[in-house]
Amino acid sequence: MGILLNCDLGENEPTTRTAELLALVDAANICCGVHAGSAAKTRETIGLAKRAGVLIGVHPGMAAAGGRGAELPDPVALSSLLREQCGFFAEAAAELDASIHHIKLHGSLYSAVEQDEELAQIYADVLRDYPDWKVFSLANGTFGRRAASDGHPVVGEIFADRAYLDNGALMPRSQAGALIEDVELAVERFRNWLVTRQMQTGLTGSILLDAETVCVHSDSPNALELLRKLQNCKKS
C-alpha cells in the first residue's frame, strides 16, 4: 500500500463529510467521543470506515478545550483516560465486527508523550494491553523509539498541513504559520518529501523524517482538495 494517508474523524463533522473524507484516505483516526463527537458518532464512523475499507484507528483525547492546549492530566488521570477510551472503542469495534489497526493520540496528548517521561510511560503501559495495535507517532520522535523498543509496531507520521521546527517537532498552533492552509504549498512539501524524505523547517531549513503515514486534519479548510492532490502524488 505504500504511504498511508490518514485523517482524524468522528469528531464534529457531518456524516456526509465523514463519508467524503473516508473516500480519500487509507486510515482513519476515530474520536472516542470525549474530545469531540459522541459515543454514537464513534460507532457510526467505525461502521462507515469498515464499509469504506479504511484502516480503523483509536484516537483518544482530553475533554477540556477540545483536547488542544488544555492543562495536561497527571499520570493517574492519563491512565484512566486512556484505559476508558480504549476500552470503549474496542467494545464498539467488536460490536460492529470491525478490526482495529492502530492508535494515535489526539492534540496535546500527542505532543505530551514526546516530552514528558511520566506520561510516556503511562501510555506505554496502556499499550501493553493492546499488542496488535500499531502506534501512529511523530516521525523521528522519542515515543516511537520507546514503543519500538517495547516490541510494539510503530508507524512514523508526518503532517501535510502543519509546519515543523528545526528539531522535527510540530510548530505550536499558537505560532503564526503553524497551520499550512495553502494547498499547493502543502502538496509541494509532500512531493519533495516523497522524493528526498526531507521536510522543510522554517523558511530555509529541512530535516530528514522517516515516516509511513501522512496526516491531513479533517478540520483543515481545504482538507478534501488537499487529500485528492496528495493521493495523486502517491500514484504519480
LINPE-V546812 format. One record per residue. N is the residue number from 1. SS is DSSP state (a for helix, b for strand, c for the rest). PSI is psi as a letter, one per 20 degrees, with the letter a starting at -180 (999 if undefined). D_FIRST is the distance of its C-alpha to the first C-alpha in Angstrom with 2 decimals. Layout:
n: [N;N]
ss: [SS;SS]
psi: [PSI;PSI]
d_first: [D_FIRST;D_FIRST]
This chain:
n: [1;2;3;4;5;6;7;8;9;10;11;12;13;14;15;16;17;18;19;20;21;22;23;24;25;26;27;28;29;30;31;32;33;34;35;36;37;38;39;40;41;42;43;44;45;46;47;48;49;50;51;52;53;54;55;56;57;58;59;60;61;62;63;64;65;66;67;68;69;70;71;72;73;74;75;76;77;78;79;80;81;82;83;84;85;86;87;88;89;90;91;92;93;94;95;96;97;98;99;100;101;102;103;104;105;106;107;108;109;110;111;112;113;114;115;116;117;118;119;120;121;122;123;124;125;126;127;128;129;130;131;132;133;134;135;136;137;138;139;140;141;142;143;144;145;146;147;148;149;150;151;152;153;154;155;156;157;158;159;160;161;162;163;164;165;166;167;168;169;170;171;172;173;174;175;176;177;178;179;180;181;182;183;184;185;186;187;188;189;190;191;192;193;194;195;196;197;198;199;200;201;202;203;204;205;206;207;208;209;210;211;212;213;214;215;216;217;218;219;220;221;222;223;224;225;226;227;228;229;230;231;232;233;234;235;236]
ss: [c;c;c;b;b;b;b;b;b;c;c;c;c;c;a;a;a;a;a;a;a;a;c;c;c;c;b;b;b;b;b;c;c;c;c;c;c;c;a;a;a;a;a;a;a;a;a;a;a;a;a;a;c;c;b;b;b;b;b;c;c;c;c;a;a;a;a;c;c;c;c;c;c;c;a;a;a;a;a;a;a;a;a;a;a;a;a;a;a;a;a;a;a;a;a;c;c;c;c;c;c;b;b;c;c;c;a;a;a;a;a;a;a;a;a;c;a;a;a;a;a;a;a;a;a;a;a;c;c;c;c;c;c;b;b;b;b;b;c;c;c;a;a;a;a;a;a;a;a;c;c;c;c;b;b;b;b;b;b;c;c;b;c;b;c;c;c;c;c;b;c;c;c;c;c;c;c;c;b;c;c;c;a;a;a;a;a;a;a;a;a;a;a;a;a;a;c;b;b;b;b;c;c;c;b;b;b;b;c;c;c;c;b;b;b;b;c;c;c;c;c;c;a;a;a;a;a;a;a;a;a;a;a;a;a;c]
psi: [h;b;p;p;p;r;q;p;r;k;d;j;q;q;h;h;h;g;h;g;h;h;i;i;r;h;q;p;o;p;q;j;j;g;i;r;b;r;g;g;h;g;g;g;h;g;g;g;g;g;h;i;k;p;p;p;q;p;m;q;r;q;g;p;k;k;j;p;i;r;p;q;q;r;g;g;h;g;g;g;g;g;h;g;g;h;g;g;g;g;g;g;g;g;h;j;l;p;p;p;g;r;q;p;q;q;c;h;h;g;h;h;i;h;h;o;g;g;h;h;h;g;g;h;g;g;h;h;i;m;i;i;p;q;o;o;r;p;p;j;r;h;h;g;h;g;g;h;h;i;j;q;p;p;o;q;p;r;p;h;k;q;q;q;r;h;j;i;q;p;p;q;h;i;q;p;j;h;p;o;i;o;g;h;g;g;g;g;g;g;g;h;g;h;g;i;j;p;p;p;p;b;h;i;r;q;q;p;p;o;q;i;q;p;p;p;p;h;j;p;h;k;g;g;g;g;g;g;h;h;g;h;g;h;i;999]
d_first: [0.00;3.82;6.57;7.15;10.29;12.85;16.42;19.58;20.95;23.83;26.33;28.97;27.11;28.34;26.47;25.96;24.20;22.02;20.92;20.45;18.22;16.12;15.51;13.89;11.79;8.81;11.27;15.07;17.69;20.59;24.16;26.45;29.36;31.21;30.42;30.03;29.67;31.19;30.60;30.55;27.98;25.71;26.06;25.60;22.34;20.94;21.96;20.49;17.06;17.23;18.30;15.60;12.85;11.93;11.58;15.21;16.78;20.47;22.01;25.58;28.07;31.80;34.05;36.23;35.50;32.24;30.89;31.34;34.28;36.16;38.00;35.78;36.58;38.37;36.70;38.28;37.26;33.65;33.50;34.93;32.65;29.44;30.71;31.93;28.81;26.40;28.84;29.13;25.41;24.94;27.85;26.67;23.25;25.14;27.50;24.72;23.05;19.85;17.70;17.39;14.21;15.65;18.71;19.48;23.11;24.55;26.79;29.48;28.27;25.02;27.30;30.04;28.25;27.63;31.37;33.35;33.62;35.13;32.54;29.72;31.46;31.77;28.06;27.36;29.98;28.46;25.01;26.75;27.29;23.57;22.19;18.99;17.91;15.58;17.40;16.14;18.82;20.09;18.65;21.42;23.32;25.87;24.51;21.17;23.31;25.58;23.00;21.47;25.05;25.59;22.82;20.51;16.71;16.17;13.44;15.10;15.34;16.80;18.43;18.49;21.80;23.71;25.88;26.03;29.09;29.76;28.97;25.37;26.45;25.95;29.09;31.06;30.98;34.77;34.67;34.82;31.64;29.38;27.57;26.08;26.93;26.93;23.75;24.20;24.78;21.65;19.57;21.44;20.89;17.11;17.22;19.51;17.44;14.36;16.92;19.21;17.71;21.11;21.65;24.97;27.55;30.79;32.11;31.72;29.98;26.48;24.74;21.94;19.19;16.41;13.64;10.03;10.68;13.03;15.67;17.79;20.83;21.72;25.33;24.79;27.03;24.52;21.33;20.51;21.23;19.33;16.09;16.51;17.12;14.29;11.83;13.95;13.79;10.04;10.72;13.96]
